[in-house]
Amino acid sequence: MKSLQDYTIVTRPDDNGTFIAYVPAIQGCHAWGETLEAARAELNHVFAMIQEEYKEIGHSLPEDVELVIADAS
């Protein structure tokens, strides 16, 4: 069974001083927190819920995606 560590996780500051963490490969797998650590901790909870939902309906979690970072210059 896949774990959150099997996925690419994106974290970034938000406009209001909080942080966002998400897994691009899994729709709806995103969380926020007042600190980077809080956002990552909440993402763990969200991932566990999504993992349980996939299990209940008999589906496998999707494969990870490769992110391509575009040069802003």
C-alpha positions in Angstrom: 0.0 0.0 0.0 1.3 3.4 -0.9 2.1 6.0 1.7 2.4 9.8 1.5 6.2 9.4 1.3 5.6 7.8 -2.2 4.3 11.0 -3.6 5.7 14.4 -4.6 4.5 17.0 -2.1 4.4 20.7 -2.9 4.5 23.2 -0.1 4.3 27.0 -0.5 3.5 30.1 1.4 0.0 31.5 0.9 -0.8 35.2 0.5 -2.3 35.5 4.0 0.8 34.3 5.9 -0.2 30.6 6.1 1.2 27.6 4.2 -0.3 25.2 1.7 0.8 21.6 1.1 -0.6 19.4 -1.6 -0.1 16.2 -3.6 -0.4 17.0 -7.3 -1.1 13.4 -8.2 -4.2 13.1 -6.0 -7.2 15.3 -6.6 -8.3 16.9 -3.3 -5.2 16.0 -1.4 -4.4 19.5 0.0 -4.1 21.2 3.3 -3.1 24.4 4.9 -1.6 25.5 8.2 -0.3 28.5 10.1 3.2 27.0 9.8 4.8 24.7 7.2 4.9 21.9 9.8 1.2 22.4 10.5 0.3 22.2 6.8 2.4 19.0 6.4 0.7 17.4 9.5 -2.7 18.3 8.2 -1.8 16.8 4.8 -1.0 13.5 6.6 -4.6 13.5 7.9 -6.1 14.3 4.5 -4.0 11.7 2.8 -5.1 9.0 5.3 -8.8 9.9 4.7 -8.4 9.8 0.9 -6.4 6.5 1.2 -9.3 5.0 3.2 -11.9 6.3 0.6 -9.9 4.6 -2.2 -9.7 1.4 -0.2 -13.5 1.4 0.5 -14.3 1.6 -3.2 -11.7 -0.9 -4.2 -9.4 1.5 -6.1 -5.7 1.9 -6.0 -4.2 5.3 -5.4 -2.9 6.9 -8.5 0.8 6.9 -9.5 2.9 9.9 -8.6 3.4 12.6 -11.2 6.6 14.3 -12.3 6.6 18.0 -11.8 8.2 20.3 -14.4 9.4 23.6 -13.0 9.3 26.3 -15.7 12.0 28.9 -15.6 10.3 32.2 -14.8 13.0 34.3 -16.6 
